[in-house]
Amino acid sequence: MGLLGSLLQLAIFLMMIAIFGSVIISWLRVSNVRVPSGNLLVRLVEDTANLMLEPIRRAMPTSAGRLDFAPMVAIIILYILRALAARL
């Protein structure tokens, strides 16, 4: 694997971490745990994850009620991209 593939895999890994972090933050908020929205780390995680989640949310139908399947779809897409990046 070359340098490009390694960098791409690192970027994909960091996006996955941001998505998982965003999911955990949303679970904490639903559980009435105070998560400071102004915190730099919280904003960084949510803004990074939303780069990928917002287009998926716009493209998916919202008939699932309150469940948000965008993180699951994003992780699947990222796994596929990671497999393709391993070939570079």
C-alpha positions as CSV (number, residue, x, y, z in Angstrom):
1,M,0.0,0.0,0.0
2,G,1.3,3.4,-1.0
3,L,1.3,6.7,0.8
4,L,-1.9,7.8,-0.8
5,G,-3.7,4.6,0.3
6,S,-2.4,5.1,3.9
7,L,-3.5,8.7,4.1
8,L,-6.9,7.8,2.7
9,Q,-7.3,5.0,5.2
10,L,-6.3,7.4,8.0
11,A,-8.9,9.9,6.9
12,I,-11.6,7.3,6.7
13,F,-10.6,6.0,10.2
14,L,-10.8,9.5,11.7
15,M,-14.3,10.0,10.1
16,M,-15.5,6.7,11.6
17,I,-14.2,7.9,15.0
18,A,-16.1,11.2,14.6
19,I,-19.3,9.4,13.6
20,F,-19.1,7.0,16.6
21,G,-18.4,10.0,18.8
22,S,-21.3,11.9,17.5
23,V,-23.6,8.9,18.1
24,I,-22.4,8.7,21.7
25,I,-22.9,12.4,22.2
26,S,-26.5,12.1,20.9
27,W,-27.1,9.1,23.2
28,L,-25.9,11.2,26.2
29,R,-28.2,14.1,25.3
30,V,-31.2,11.7,25.0
31,S,-30.3,10.3,28.4
32,N,-30.4,13.9,29.9
33,V,-26.7,14.0,30.5
34,R,-25.5,17.6,30.1
35,V,-23.1,17.7,27.1
36,P,-21.7,21.2,26.6
37,S,-22.5,22.2,23.0
38,G,-19.9,25.0,23.2
39,N,-17.1,22.6,24.0
40,L,-14.4,22.7,21.3
41,L,-14.1,18.9,21.2
42,V,-17.8,18.3,21.0
43,R,-18.2,20.8,18.2
44,L,-15.2,19.3,16.3
45,V,-16.6,15.8,16.6
46,E,-20.2,16.8,15.6
47,D,-19.1,19.1,12.7
48,T,-16.7,16.5,11.3
49,A,-19.4,13.8,11.5
50,N,-22.0,16.0,10.0
51,L,-19.9,16.5,6.9
52,M,-20.9,13.0,5.9
53,L,-24.1,12.5,7.9
54,E,-26.1,15.5,6.6
55,P,-26.1,14.5,2.9
56,I,-27.1,11.0,3.9
57,R,-29.9,12.3,6.1
58,R,-31.2,14.4,3.2
59,A,-31.1,11.5,0.8
60,M,-32.8,9.0,3.1
61,P,-36.6,8.9,3.7
62,T,-37.6,9.9,7.2
63,S,-40.3,7.2,7.7
64,A,-38.3,5.4,10.3
65,G,-39.7,7.6,13.1
66,R,-37.1,8.9,15.6
67,L,-34.4,6.4,14.6
68,D,-31.5,7.9,12.6
69,F,-30.0,5.3,10.3
70,A,-27.5,7.8,8.7
71,P,-24.6,6.8,11.0
72,M,-25.0,3.1,10.1
73,V,-25.2,3.9,6.3
74,A,-22.1,6.2,6.7
75,I,-20.1,3.5,8.5
76,I,-21.0,0.9,5.7
77,I,-19.9,3.4,3.0
78,L,-16.7,4.1,4.9
79,Y,-15.9,0.4,5.3
80,I,-16.3,0.0,1.5
81,L,-14.1,3.0,0.8
82,R,-11.5,1.7,3.3
83,A,-11.4,-1.7,1.4
84,L,-11.0,0.2,-1.9
85,A,-8.3,2.4,-0.4
86,A,-6.3,-0.7,0.8
87,R,-5.8,-1.5,-2.9
88,L,-4.1,1.8,-3.7
